[in-house]
Amino acid sequence: MDKIKFSGLEFKTLRKNDLLEEEKFLKFIVTVNAEFIVKANNNNAFKNIINNNYATFDGQIPYFLACLKNPKFNFDKLSGSDLIYDFCNMAKDKNKKVFLLGGYEKSNKNAIKTLRRRYNISIDGFSPAYKTYPFEKSHDEAILKVIKEANTDILFVGFGAIKQEFWIDQHKDELENMGIKWVVGSGGTFEFVSGEIKRSPKFLQKIGLEGVFRLLMEPSKLRFQRLITSFGIFKYFIFDKKL
């Protein structure tokens, strides 16, 4: 499998087909956007999660910059908000079970209804009460119990960026022992699928303004700070060779 090193990180998943192929082990998929790249370069634990699992390019700007750095490679832009449809289509063809963990309760339920109606697949979900990470033991145990009972193959975790990746990494062995083959950190994907939040038009995605559109749809200090953080990717792009 080809690899790309970009901005201090290693990306092992360059094509969609590589991602959808089933292996004997669990595939932990991290869809890496500009914010992830900046934070990983300031957090070794998070960097290791990206480097040691199946990292993809999520976001037009990281993808474009990576293409400039690696002109000899042919690779795909693979975001969580798109991959959920690819996995559901695969689940339909191969009779796999899907589980949506996290997101707002209404969004979780409506996303399940939308995907079940569109793909006619076995899909379930659970939206636990909001907790700061790390979760207390009883909260973790309740979440893992629900997942185990669902007997799922494909797990999407929507606890929010970075929090979900640390949670998945913490419980990776347990999830693999349950027979799960794919787990994807999916951020706000359930809100998009359910229609609770409108995703940016394709033309804005292609020119790298998806984050700006999201800020306009959900104006908040936190989302503004996340957008500003994302611009730090250019620092790591320019000084890439020194990392």
N, C-alpha and C positions, 0 to 999 in steps of 0.2 A: 504493500500500500504506500503510495506517495505521501510525502510530508512537506509542509511548508513552515519555515520559521519566519515569524513576522512580529516585530515590535516586542521582542523578548519572549514570545510565546510560540508553542508548537501546535500546528493544526494538522491533525491526522486524517480528517475526513474531507476529502476534496470533491467527491461526487455523491449525488443523492443515492445512486444504486448501492454504493458501499455502505451507506447508512441503513438502508432498508433490508440488507441481507442479514438473515438470521444466523447467529453463531451459538455455540454451546454455552457461552457465558453471557452475562448481562452487559449491554452497551449503555453506558452513561453518556448522554449527549449534552454538551454545553454549547448553546448558540451564542457566540461571542460578538457583542456589539462594541461600539467605541467606548462606552462607559466601562465595560468589562476590561478592556485592554488597559485603560488608565488605572483602574483599581487593582488589577492583577500585578501591575508593575510597582505597586506600593504595598502589596500584601502577598508575601511568599506562600502562605497557605492556600490562597485563592489561585495563585499562579500554578501551584502544583496540581490543583484540581483540574485546571484547564489542560495542562501539559500531559497529565496521566490518563486522560479520558478522550472521548471523541469530540473534539472541538470543531465547530463550523464557523464560517463567516456570516454574521447576522448584521445587516445594515449596509446600505449602499456605499457609504464613505469608507468603512474598513475594507470592504470588498474591492472597491476601486483602487485604494492605496496598495492593497496586497497584490493586485494585478500589475500595478506599476513596478513593484519590487520583484515580481516573479513572472516575467513575460513568457517564459518557456513552459509554464504549467497551465493546464486547462482545468479549472475548478469552478464549482457552483457556489452561488450565494444561497445559504440554507438557513432560513430564519424559523423560529418556533411557530410564528403565526401562519407560516405556509406549510411547515412540516406536518402539522396536525391533520391537514387534509390528505397529505400523502400517506400518512400512517393509517388513517381511517380507510382509505381506498385499498391499501394493502391488507388491512384487517378483513375487509369484505371479501377479497379474493382468496385469502388463506385461512379464513375462519378463525381470526384472532380476537381476543377480548381486550377492550380498551377501558381505562379508568382515568377519570379526571379528579385530581386531588387539589383542593385549594380554590382560590378565587372567591369572589363574593357568592353567597349562597344562591341568590337569584340567577347570577350569571352562570354558575356551575350547572344548575338544573336546566336552564334554557339552552346552554351549549350542548348538553347531553341530548335534549329533545331534537335540536337542530341536526346534530350528527347522526342520531339514530334514524331520523326521517330521511336524511339525504343518502346514507350509505346502507341502511338496513343491517346494522351491525349490533353485536352484543357490547353494550357500553353502560357503564355506571359511574358514580362519582360520590364525592364527599367533601363538604366545605367545613372544616373544623373552625372552632372559635379562634379569633385572632389572638396570637401570643407572640411575645418577643422571643428571639432566638438567643441562646439555646432553649428549647422547650423543657418544661419539667417532665420528669419520667412518666407520670400518669398520662400526660397529654400525648407523648410519643407512643406509649403503649396502646392507647385508644385508636390512634391513627393507623398504626401497623396492624392492629387486629382487623379493622375494616378492610384494609387492602388485602390481607391474607384471605379473608372470607370471600372476597370478590374473585379470587383465582384468575387474576388478570395476566395478560402477556405484555401489554404496552401501557406504561404509566406516564402520565403528564402531571407535573407538579407545578402549581401556580401559587407559590408562596411569596412571589416578588423576587426581583433580581438579587442575586448573590446569596440571600437568605436561603432560597430554595436549593442552590448548589451546595451549600454547606450541609444542609439537612440531608440531601441525597447522599453526599459523600459519607456522612456519619453512619447512614443505614444501608450502605451499598451491599454489604454482605448479606444482611437480612433480606433485602429485596431480591437478591439473586437466589437465595435459598427458597424463596416463595415460588420460584419458577418464572419470574419476570425476565423478559428478554431485552426490553428497551425501557429506559427511563429518560425523560426529557424535561429539563427546566423550561417552563413555558411562560413565565411572567404574566402579562395581562392578556394572554391569548384567549382565555375563556370569555373575557369581556367582548373581544372582537367577534368571536364565533357566535355568541348569543345575541349580538346586535346592541348590547347595552352601551357600548362605546364604538363610535365610528372609526374605522381605520382610514388612514390617509389614502387619497387616490393614488393609483399606480404611477402617474407621472411625477408626483411629489416624492414617492419612494425612490424612483429612478434617479432623481437629482439630489438625493440625500436629505430631504426636508421632512422626513416622517416624524422625527422628534419634535420639530417646530410645530407641526400640525397637531401632534398629541398635546403639546403644551397649550395650544389655543383651545382645544376641546376640553382639557382638564387643567385650567390654570391653577397653579399652586406654587408656593415657595420651593417645596421639595422637587417638583418636576423641573422648575427653572434651574435649580442647583444641579440636577442630574444632567440637564442639557449643557450647562457651562462646563461641567466635568468632562463631558464627552469630547469637547473641543481639544482637550489635552492630548488626544490621539496624535495630533500633528507633531507634537514634541517627540513622541516615541517613533513616529515614522521618519522624521528627519535624522534622529540620532540612533536609528535602528542598529547600525553596524557596531555601535559601541556597547550595546546591551549584552 
